[in-house]
């Protein structure tokens, strides 16, 4: 288990639901990854690099809702600027995406 955080620490993390609207291969990444373009509704469109190629094909991801942290600073990954962190559970070094059970409005907060 990681270090304990306070509830105040948790409230600083902005978790939102978005829909993947574009998926591109990312051959410049050190580990196999996709470049994702994600619609967060009123919060806008953000891009992310995600190492999820082992379990997901590009066609599986298009129009899929995901959960992401949207208030991290932007991060340069190879020649790509990642603007959010898509969340997933990790099992045997494979990432299984987190998503709402039912479709919700893009930009909905996760508490």
C-alpha positions as CSV (number, residue, x, y, z in Angstrom):
1,X,0.0,0.0,0.0
2,X,1.2,3.5,-0.8
3,X,1.5,6.4,1.6
4,X,-1.7,7.6,3.3
5,X,-3.1,10.8,2.0
6,X,-5.7,13.1,3.5
7,X,-9.2,13.8,2.1
8,X,-7.9,17.3,1.2
9,X,-5.2,15.6,-0.9
10,X,-7.8,13.6,-2.8
11,X,-10.0,16.6,-3.5
12,X,-7.0,18.1,-5.4
13,X,-7.2,15.3,-8.0
14,X,-9.6,16.2,-10.8
15,X,-11.0,12.9,-12.1
16,X,-13.3,13.2,-15.1
17,X,-15.0,11.0,-17.7
18,X,-14.3,11.6,-21.4
19,X,-14.9,9.8,-24.7
20,X,-12.0,8.8,-27.0
21,X,-12.6,10.5,-30.3
22,X,-9.4,9.7,-32.1
23,X,-6.7,7.0,-31.7
24,X,-3.3,7.0,-33.5
25,X,-0.3,4.7,-33.3
26,X,2.6,6.2,-31.5
27,X,5.8,4.5,-32.9
28,X,8.1,7.2,-31.3
29,X,7.1,6.1,-27.7
30,X,9.7,3.9,-25.9
31,X,7.0,1.3,-25.0
32,X,4.1,0.5,-27.3
33,X,1.4,3.2,-26.9
34,X,-1.4,5.0,-28.6
35,X,-2.0,8.8,-28.9
36,X,-5.5,9.4,-27.7
37,X,-7.7,12.4,-28.3
38,X,-10.4,12.6,-25.6
39,X,-13.5,14.8,-25.5
40,X,-14.2,16.1,-21.9
41,X,-17.4,18.0,-22.9
42,X,-17.4,21.6,-21.6
43,X,-13.8,21.1,-20.3
44,X,-12.6,20.7,-23.9
45,X,-10.5,18.2,-25.9
46,X,-7.3,16.8,-24.4
47,X,-4.6,14.4,-25.7
48,X,-2.9,11.6,-23.8
49,X,-0.4,8.9,-24.5
50,X,-1.5,5.5,-23.2
51,X,0.4,2.2,-23.1
52,X,-2.7,0.0,-23.7
53,X,-1.8,-1.6,-27.0
54,X,-1.6,-5.1,-25.6
55,X,-5.3,-5.4,-24.7
56,X,-6.9,-2.8,-27.0
57,X,-7.0,-2.3,-30.7
58,X,-7.6,1.2,-32.1
59,X,-11.1,0.2,-33.2
60,X,-11.9,-1.0,-29.6
61,X,-11.0,2.4,-28.2
62,X,-12.9,4.8,-30.5
63,X,-16.0,6.2,-28.8
64,X,-15.2,4.4,-25.5
65,X,-15.6,6.4,-22.3
66,X,-12.7,6.5,-19.9
67,X,-11.7,8.0,-16.6
68,X,-8.7,10.4,-16.5
69,X,-6.9,12.8,-14.3
70,X,-7.1,16.1,-16.1
71,X,-5.3,18.5,-13.8
72,X,-1.7,17.2,-14.1
73,X,0.8,19.5,-15.8
74,X,1.3,18.7,-19.5
75,X,4.1,16.2,-20.1
76,X,6.3,15.7,-23.2
77,X,6.5,12.1,-24.3
78,X,8.8,11.8,-27.3
79,X,7.4,14.2,-29.9
80,X,3.9,14.3,-28.2
81,X,2.5,16.5,-25.5
82,X,0.3,14.5,-23.1
83,X,-2.4,16.7,-21.3
84,X,-4.1,14.1,-19.1
85,X,-3.6,10.7,-17.5
86,X,-6.0,7.9,-18.5
87,X,-6.6,5.5,-15.6
88,X,-6.5,1.8,-15.6
89,X,-6.0,-1.2,-13.4
90,X,-2.7,-3.0,-13.9
91,X,-2.5,-6.8,-13.9
92,X,0.5,-8.7,-15.1
93,X,1.9,-5.5,-16.6
94,X,-1.3,-5.1,-18.7
95,X,-3.5,-2.0,-18.3
96,X,-7.3,-2.5,-18.1
97,X,-9.1,0.8,-18.6
98,X,-11.4,2.2,-16.0
99,X,-14.7,3.4,-17.3
100,X,-18.2,4.2,-16.1
101,X,-20.7,1.2,-16.1
102,X,-23.3,3.4,-17.9
103,X,-22.8,6.2,-20.4
104,X,-22.5,9.6,-18.7
105,X,-22.0,13.2,-19.9
106,X,-18.4,13.9,-21.0
107,X,-16.7,16.0,-18.3
108,X,-18.6,14.3,-15.4
109,X,-16.6,14.3,-12.3
110,X,-15.6,11.1,-10.5
111,X,-15.8,11.2,-6.7
